[in-house]
Amino acid sequence: MNLIFVYAKNGKIKALSLYFAQKDDTKLKEDGWVHTATIDPVLWLNKLCNDCDDVLKEIGELKGLNHIISPSIKPTNNE
């Protein structure tokens, strides 16, 4: 399984592989990036394309713009 680690800052995102998320996590957080989601890209794209009523809300969650987290995309910690 490939996972994508999503960080957000000022409405922008960085999507990183496990390698780069582990390597750069501390520096990203020091620079003000917040880890907003860890997603399985296959499951997430299937949900967006086939079973999603509000695509913009799902994107907003990755960008850290929404306060309500959908069941399909959960942060891995309390940030």
N, C-alpha and C positions, 0 to 999 in steps of 0.2 A: 504494500500500500504506500502510495506517495502522499505526503501531507504538505500543505502550504501553510506557512505561518504568516499571518497578516498583521502588519503594524500600521498605525495611522498617526498623522500629525497634520493639523491645519487643513483637514478635508482631503488630504492626499494619502495614498497607501504605498507600502512596500510589501510585496509578496515574495517570501523567501523560502528556499528549500530548507530542510532540516539542518544541513551542514552550515549554511550561512546564518540561520537563526541562532544556532548554538554559538557560532563563532562571534557574531556581532550583537547579540542580545544586550549585553551590558552597555556597550557604546550607544546603541540605538536609544535605550532608555535614558541614558545621560543626556542625549541630544533632544529629548522631549518626545520621542516616539512611544506610542502605547500599543502593547500587544492586544489586538481586538478579536482575533479569531484564529483557530487552527482548523483548517478544512480539508476534507478529502475532495479534490477537484472533480472527480468523476461523479460522486454523489451530489455535490453542490450544483454542477452544471445540469445534471438530470433534473434536479428539483426546480432550478430556475426555468428551464425550458418546458417542463412537463407538468409541474404541480406547484405553481407559484402565482398568487393573486397580485402580488405587489413587488415586482422586480426592483424598483427603486428603493423600497424599504430594505430589501436584502442587501443591496449595494451600500446603502447608508449605514447599515450595521458594520460592514467591513471598514468603512471610513470613520467609524466611531461617532456617527452623527445621530444615531437613534439610541434612546434610553431603554427601549424594550427589546430584549433579545429573543429571537424566534427559536423554537425548539430545534431547528436544523442547524443553527450556527451558534455555538456557545463559546465564550471565552474560556481559556484553560486556567485562568486564575482570576482573582478579584480586582483586576486593574480596570 
